[in-house]
Amino acid sequence: MDDLTEKTRNSGKTARIADWLQGLWPGRCVACAAAAGSDDLCAGCRANLLPNRIRCLRCALPLAEPAVACGRCLRHAPSFDRAWSPWCYASPLDLVVLKLKFGADLAAARVLGELWREQLPLRPQFELDALIPVPLARDRLIERGYNQALELARPLAKSLAKPMHVGWLQRTRATDPQSGLSAKARKRNLAGAFVADSAVRGKRVAVIDDVMTTGATMQACAKALKRAGAVEVQAWSLARV
């Protein structure tokens, strides 16, 4: 028996064993816990995902009709140059995000990373020098054990063949959780909370986060990066409220 035949036979055995194990322990949907076969997201939840197709080109806010910029951006242009959020923050995506953010669910990280990567061909251009995940404060990072923005940025950087630089943006102080705060309070909460490294001078970068709500976090990050000399800052979030 030649090596090719042996490898083919072993491959077939592995596939049959995988099918047998799948029958014993069928996969469960990370959003609703229904049977999901070999996927981490069931067909029903996948069908209910809401793409953010009609949006403000500047801040990615979902809109009823296509527009270059929403009313808010026309009144006060954000510090970042453009934004991209491929999904709307709605059920069942919100459930998966919360499991990643507060439940340390690695299956959720895989699902969200793959959902974002699926949208990459729809992005018109990627003229970037690097991706930068939104940093967590040191105490919060120790408490949580991981940075969800970093977990989402890693597969994006790999797919785009772009470097990811964690040290280019740092959070200088702990801030109160943004959830539950008004737009003005969110802005005050993050004032001066970030500092960028001089390595960003002359660079075009994308800041990566899980969800953009009012845009206050992205604004604060973009201001710090622009002060350090970045020539373009894009705000990328998996989902937009």
Buried (B, 14 or more C-beta within 10 A) or exposed (E): EEEEEEEEEEEEEEEEEEEEEEEEEEBBBBBBEBEBEEBBBBEEBBEBBBEBEEBBBBBBBBBEEEBEBBEBBEEEEBBBBBBBBBBBBBEBBBBBBBBBBEEEBBBBBBBBBEBBBEBEEEEEEBEBBBBBBBBBBEEBBEEEEBBBBBBBBBBBBEBBEBEBBBEBBBBEEEBEEBEEBEEEBBBEBBEEBBBBBEBBEEBBBBBBBBBBBBBBBBBBBBBBBBEBBBBBBBBBBBBBB
